[in-house]
Amino acid sequence: MPETEGLPLLDVDRVDAVDNEGVNDFSFKNEGFDMLTPLTDGDIPPPPGYHPEAALGMPVEDAIELWQSAGAPIIHLGPGENCFDLEELLSNSDVKREHLEAVKRWLDSMRAKS
């Protein structure tokens, strides 16, 4: 056993047992969401102000229908960026404004052809 004589004694308080129920309720739950269960896209509402319809000039459903009726082509969004699935792109609440503008240009060109 090591020599402890002459060393200062540390004043350590006794650690009380934690009420597990209180810790679990507070630590693992937040506003009804179980923090141990991963969230899915369906659980997260779009941010306020996300209105792709305004940027596209038509409802999202109509844009997707037009895209599908054209054979679901690849839409060029910008340098090195292409849209292979318009439905997936428009379901993303973080879609870039520039991407919506590119899709609108494509939609406008398709409407002009018909």
Secondary structure by P-SEA (a helix, b strand, c coil): ccccccbbbbbcccccccaaaaaaaccccccccccccccccccccccccccccccccccaaaaaaaaaaacccccccccccccccaaaaaacccccaaaaaaaaaaaaaaaaac
